[in-house]
């Protein structure tokens, strides 16, 4: 069974400057919870209790968030403010947290490889916290993907249809449909121009990876933007075996930019905070 979930969280968050100049983008609050807490809650709901976070300079707030704050907790003990800590206390009780640093920003593939000592030789999930995913009508996205992994035992990547004019923002896949919303990946391109895109099926920030991905990343040369792209390593994996793309059920908000962040905040305020489910 999959128990580990890796959060690459060392990036600079340049699309959200100046807010991210001194604060990790993963700590940006959506209503009253930071983005990364939503991601860890999604992981825990999928049965993933070993949380590994790849951090970088200026990211100590991530470690502090997933820790006990004795002074704060003593200050609000016995008051109605305690309800706001129910969710984070659950995470601290049911999850373990480990950290390592990415000293150079060399792309998502390199960030995942940096997490290898925390993951070891076993399958694991990857969550990009600035992609906030919710499903009001059933299982969360990671839960859906874990169920698929238990059936297919290979790498699973989450995809969604995007405007063809925006394919240059994503990794894009093409493949043959093998079931409802399932594709066996045959081609994968990082941020292609619209006229070069193999489809409009874009990869978003949810993956389940088999451990052979680490050696494939090590063999991957820098690609688009001079970075080590996870899509290049996944393409090798698809050629050698099996990579399945899954058009997930639910909604995804790109919180790395202002527009998606505002949409996510409005959605979560209406569906979680106002209903008392936000804590």
C-alpha positions in Angstrom: 0.0 0.0 0.0 1.1 3.6 -0.7 1.8 5.4 2.6 4.2 8.2 1.5 3.4 11.6 -0.1 6.0 14.0 -1.3 5.4 17.8 -1.5 8.0 19.7 -3.6 7.9 23.1 -1.9 11.2 24.7 -2.6 10.1 27.0 -5.5 10.2 30.8 -5.4 6.5 31.3 -6.2 7.4 34.1 -8.7 3.9 34.3 -10.1 2.7 35.6 -6.8 5.3 38.2 -6.1 5.6 40.3 -4.0 3.5 38.2 -1.5 5.9 35.3 -1.8 9.1 37.4 -1.4 9.3 36.5 2.3 6.5 33.9 2.6 6.4 30.4 1.0 3.6 30.3 -1.6 2.5 27.0 0.0 1.6 29.0 3.2 -0.7 31.4 1.3 -4.1 31.1 3.1 -7.2 30.0 1.3 -9.7 31.5 3.7 -8.1 30.4 7.0 -5.9 27.5 6.0 -2.6 27.5 4.1 -2.5 25.8 0.7 -0.2 23.0 1.9 -2.6 22.0 4.7 -5.3 21.4 2.2 -2.8 19.1 0.3 -1.8 17.2 3.4 -5.5 16.7 4.4 -6.1 15.3 0.9 -3.2 12.9 1.3 -4.3 11.8 4.7 -7.9 11.2 3.4 -6.2 8.9 0.8 -4.4 6.9 3.5 -1.0 8.6 3.0 0.3 9.2 6.5 4.1 9.7 5.9 4.5 13.3 4.6 7.8 14.3 3.1 8.4 17.9 2.1 11.2 19.2 -0.1 11.9 22.8 1.2 14.5 25.5 0.4 15.8 28.7 1.8 13.2 30.9 3.5 10.7 28.0 4.0 11.0 27.4 7.7 7.3 28.4 8.1 6.3 25.1 6.6 8.1 23.2 9.4 6.7 25.5 12.0 3.2 25.1 10.8 3.3 21.3 11.1 4.5 21.5 14.7 3.0 22.2 18.1 2.9 25.9 19.2 2.8 25.6 23.0 2.5 29.3 23.7 -0.4 29.7 21.3 -2.2 26.6 22.4 -1.9 27.5 26.0 -3.2 31.0 25.3 -6.4 29.8 23.6 -6.9 26.7 25.8 -10.5 26.4 27.0 -11.8 29.1 24.6 -13.9 28.8 21.5 -10.7 29.6 19.4 -9.6 26.0 20.0 -11.9 24.8 17.2 -9.7 26.4 14.7 -6.9 24.0 15.5 -8.9 20.8 15.2 -7.8 20.1 11.6 -4.1 20.8 12.2 -4.1 18.7 15.4 -5.5 15.8 13.4 -2.7 16.0 10.9 -0.1 16.2 13.7 -1.6 13.2 15.4 -2.1 11.0 12.4 0.8 11.9 10.1 4.6 12.0 10.4 6.6 14.8 8.7 10.1 14.7 7.3 12.0 17.4 5.4 15.0 17.8 3.1 16.3 20.9 1.3 16.7 21.5 -2.4 19.7 23.7 -2.6 19.3 24.6 -6.3 16.1 25.2 -8.2 16.5 22.8 -11.2 12.9 21.9 -12.0 10.2 19.6 -10.7 12.1 16.5 -11.7 15.1 17.5 -9.7 12.9 18.4 -6.7 11.4 14.9 -6.7 14.8 13.3 -7.0 15.9 15.4 -4.0 13.2 13.7 -2.0 14.5 10.2 -2.7 16.2 9.7 0.7 12.8 10.4 2.3 10.9 8.1 0.1 13.2 5.1 -0.4 12.3 2.2 -2.7 8.5 2.3 -2.7 5.7 3.9 -4.7 4.6 7.3 -3.5 2.3 10.2 -4.3 3.4 13.7 -5.3 1.3 16.8 -4.5 2.0 20.3 -5.8 0.3 22.4 -3.1 -0.5 25.3 -5.4 -2.8 23.1 -7.3 -5.8 23.0 -4.9 -8.1 20.1 -5.8 -11.5 19.5 -4.3 -14.4 17.1 -5.1 -17.6 17.8 -3.3 -19.4 14.8 -4.7 -17.1 11.9 -3.6 -13.5 10.9 -3.1 -10.7 13.4 -3.2 -8.4 13.3 -6.2 -5.6 11.4 -4.4 -8.1 8.8 -3.1 -9.3 8.3 -6.6 -5.7 7.8 -7.8 -4.7 5.5 -5.0 -7.6 3.2 -6.0 -6.4 3.2 -9.6 -2.9 2.4 -8.5 -4.1 -0.6 -6.5 -5.7 -1.8 -9.7 -3.0 -1.1 -12.2 0.2 -1.0 -10.1 1.9 1.6 -12.3 2.5 5.3 -12.4 -0.7 7.4 -12.5 -0.8 11.1 -13.4 -3.8 13.4 -13.1 -4.9 15.3 -16.1 -7.7 17.7 -17.1 -8.8 19.3 -20.4 -7.6 22.9 -20.8 -8.1 25.6 -23.4 -5.9 24.6 -26.4 -4.5 28.1 -26.4 -3.0 27.4 -22.9 -1.1 24.2 -23.5 2.2 26.2 -23.2 1.6 26.3 -19.5 1.5 22.6 -18.9 2.9 19.2 -19.6 0.5 17.7 -22.2 -0.2 14.0 -22.9 -1.6 11.9 -25.8 -2.6 8.3 -25.6 -5.2 5.6 -26.1 -8.3 5.5 -24.0 -8.4 2.2 -22.0 -11.4 3.0 -19.8 -13.6 5.8 -18.5 -11.4 8.8 -18.2 -8.3 6.6 -18.4 -5.5 6.9 -21.0 -2.4 4.8 -21.6 0.2 7.5 -22.3 2.0 7.3 -25.6 3.3 10.8 -25.8 4.1 13.6 -23.4 5.4 17.1 -24.1 6.4 19.8 -21.7 4.7 23.2 -22.3 4.2 22.8 -26.1 3.0 25.7 -28.2 -0.6 25.3 -29.1 0.2 24.3 -32.7 2.6 21.6 -31.4 0.5 20.1 -28.6 -0.5 16.5 -29.0 -3.8 17.2 -27.3 -5.4 19.5 -24.8 -5.1 17.0 -21.9 -2.8 18.7 -19.4 -1.0 17.3 -16.4 -1.8 18.9 -13.1 -0.1 18.6 -9.7 -1.1 15.1 -8.6 1.0 12.0 -9.3 1.5 8.5 -8.1 5.0 7.4 -9.1 6.7 4.0 -8.9 10.3 4.1 -7.5 12.0 3.4 -10.8 11.2 7.1 -11.6 14.2 8.2 -9.5 16.8 6.4 -11.8 15.0 7.7 -14.8 15.2 11.3 -13.5 18.9 10.8 -12.9 19.3 9.8 -16.5 17.3 12.8 -17.8 19.1 15.8 -19.3 17.9 19.3 -18.6 15.0 20.1 -21.0 12.7 23.0 -21.4 14.0 26.1 -19.6 17.2 24.3 -18.7 15.4 22.4 -15.9 15.1 18.7 -15.3 11.5 18.0 -16.3 9.5 15.3 -14.7 7.6 14.9 -18.0 10.8 13.8 -19.7 11.4 11.1 -17.1 7.7 10.0 -17.3 8.0 9.7 -21.1 10.9 7.3 -20.7 8.8 5.4 -18.2 5.9 5.3 -20.6 8.1 3.9 -23.3 9.5 1.2 -21.1 6.3 0.2 -19.3 3.1 1.8 -18.4 2.0 5.3 -17.4 -1.7 5.9 -17.0 -3.3 9.4 -17.2 -6.5 9.9 -15.3 -9.1 12.6 -15.9 -10.0 13.1 -12.3 -13.4 13.9 -10.8 -13.6 17.2 -9.1 -12.2 20.8 -9.5 -8.7 22.1 -9.6 -7.7 25.7 -8.8 -4.3 27.0 -10.0 -3.4 28.9 -6.8 0.0 29.8 -8.1 -1.5 32.9 -9.8 -3.9 35.5 -8.5 -6.9 34.6 -10.6 -7.0 30.9 -9.6 -6.2 31.8 -6.0 -9.2 34.2 -5.8 -11.5 31.6 -7.4 -10.3 29.0 -4.8 -10.8 31.4 -1.9 -14.4 32.2 -3.0 -15.2 28.5 -3.6 -13.8 27.4 -0.2 -15.5 30.2 1.6 -18.8 29.2 0.2 -18.5 25.5 0.5 -16.3 25.0 3.6 -16.0 28.1 5.8 -19.6 29.2 5.8 -20.8 25.6 6.4 -18.4 25.1 9.3 -16.2 22.5 7.5 -13.1 24.7 7.2 -11.3 23.8 10.4 
